[in-house]
Amino acid sequence: MPEIPELEAIRGFFAANLAGRAIAEAQVRIPHVFRTPAQEFRELPGDVFGEARRRGKFLLFPLASGRVMAINPMLTGRFQYVEREAKLRAKTCLVLEIAGGRSLRYSDERLMGKLYLVPLERLDQIPNWATSGPDLLDPDLTEDEWVARMRKYRGQIKNILTNAEFVQGIGNAYSDEILWEARINPYTPRTKLSEDELRALYRAAMAVMAWATPLVREAMVKDGVLDYEERRDFMRVHRRGGKPCPRCGGAISEITANQRITSFCRTCQPEIPA
């Protein structure tokens, strides 16, 4: 599932390459993922892109008409910005031909993504938009605000990190990386963590995003073409069960529960005694 590093890399690419460009043609190929009537997307030709934005796991494409195309790629949504002649991926749902020759495409192997077209001032029409927490990279989410928000939640710390009501943009993969960076066991109840540990967790979250985003960008952008395939081979712990921890050399553990894999180092991230 794309998380902040992937989506920030994509946002940055589109902000630099799409702003000011007009839509020449719109093809709705698989209507299943569209939460706004597909016909509205077919009427996009002539509209012009503004600077791409992101909030949580949504990519936002403002348009000169005052509307926003909002896309949550969920688990398997993928973006391309390629030459028009490039072969279409399987399950390509939307194709926007851009004036000047490139093609913006959204494909989704499991058709779980959600595409909306709403007025800029009505983003709250998107389900759960108003009740979700701040984006992790929102400048207003200071370390003090992080700690204050965190104290409202109980339960295991990994579950809180991936709860969009607490903060948006962190998923299963990068929560493992953040917890490893902070040396905190993913199953630790939040109530057992000190304020210093909560602050360390905030700093770890910021450090992981700053470290991962350029690595992802380098992998997905070549010669002005964006062709996103998920790349996670650089991760230190996530999905590296049985391999040595890059910090202490101990074997990385993996636990699967509720269709979610949690990876961590039992030496670097010990359990807190009851």
C-alpha positions, -999 to +999 in steps of 0.1 A: +000+000+000+014+034-009+023+054+022+038+089+026+072+082+009+056+068-022+029+094-023+052+123-016+075+112-044+045+110-068+031+143-056+065+160-061+068+146-096+033+158-106+038+192-090+068+197-112+056+181-144+018+185-145+009+219-133-004+242-160-010+213-185-044+208-200-063+175-203-068+166-239-088+134-235-103+114-207-109+076-208-128+059-180-120+023-185-131+006-153-158+025-135-157+004-104-132+026-086-150+059-092-169+073-063-180+103-083-201+094-114-178+083-141-194+107-166-180+137-147-145+123-153-153+119-190-160+157-191-125+167-179-110+175-213-102+212-215-095+215-177-060+224-165-040+210-137-028+231-108+000+220-084-005+185-071-010+181-033-013+153-008-032+147+024-026+115+042-030+087+016-049+109-009-032+125-039-050+157-048-050+172-083-065+208-082-080+219-115-086+253-130-124+247-129-123+248-091-126+211-088-102+186-073-095+151-085-088+131-053-074+096-055-068+072-026-049+043-042-055+020-013-036-013-015-027-018-052-034+015-069-005+026-092+003+058-112+020+063-145+030+094-165+043+080-197+043+084-235+009+078-250+023+049-270+034+030-238+016-003-232-014-001-209-011-020-176-037-046-167-066-030-148-059+005-160-090+024-147-084+060-158-063+074-187-059+112-190-042+122-222-022+154-215-017+182-240+019+179-252+020+141-256+021+124-222-005+101-206-015+101-169-028+067-159-042+051-128-043+013-126-055-009-097-049-047-097-075-053-070-098-024-078-097-011-042-088+025-049-112+054-046-114+083-071-134+114-065-141+147-083-153+173-060-153+211-056-122+224-038-143+238-010-162+205-006-135+180+001-155+171+032-178+153+009-152+125+008-161+099+035-141+103+068-123+134+054-135+156+083-129+131+111-093+121+101-064+134+119-036+157+106-012+146+080+021+134+095+040+161+076+016+189+084+037+217+099+011+222+126+017+187+139+046+197+162+062+173+186+041+187+215+009+183+195+019+147+186+024+139+223-009+155+232-028+137+205-011+104+213-023+105+250-059+104+238-054+068+226-050+035+243-040+001+229-008-011+212+014+016+198+015+002+162-022+002+160-022+039+170+004+048+145-017+033+117-050+049+129-059+077+105-079+094+132-046+099+151-024+108+122-026+103+084-001+087+060+015+059+081+006+023+071+018-011+080+052-010+063+065+024+076+051+019+111+075-010+114+103+012+102+094+040+126+091+017+156+125+001+148+141+035+145+127+045+179+136+011+194+100+006+206+082-028+205+052-026+182+030-044+208+037-020+236+006-004+251+007+033+247+001+038+284+035+021+291+055+046+270+070+076+287+068+111+273+105+109+262+096+077+243+066+094+226+088+123+216+114+098+203+087+082+182+078+116+166+114+122+157+117+087+143+087+092+122+101+123+106+135+107+101+121+077+084+100+098+060+130+120+051+152+089+046+128+069+025+112+095+002+143+102-020+150+065-023+115+058-036+116+088-059+149+076-074+133+042-082+101+054-098+112+084-119+135+080-149+141+106-177+109+125-169+087+094-169+069+082-138+062+044-136+054+035-101+059+000-089+062-005-052+098-007-040+106-017-005+139-035-008+157-008+011+137-013+043+156-022+074+130-045+091+097-047+073+092-080+055+128-090+064+119-118+088+148-141+097+174-117+083+199-099+106+189-067+121+211-040+105+217-024+140+224-054+163+227-084+141+199-103+158+173-121+137+143-100+127+109-115+138+077-115+119+042-120+132+011-123+111-022-114+126-054-101+111-038-103+076-011-079+087+026-087+090+045-070+117+083-071+115+106-061+144+138-069+162+133-085+196+168-074+208+165-037+197+128-035+205+123-055+237+090-060+253+083-038+283+077-060+314+041-060+327 
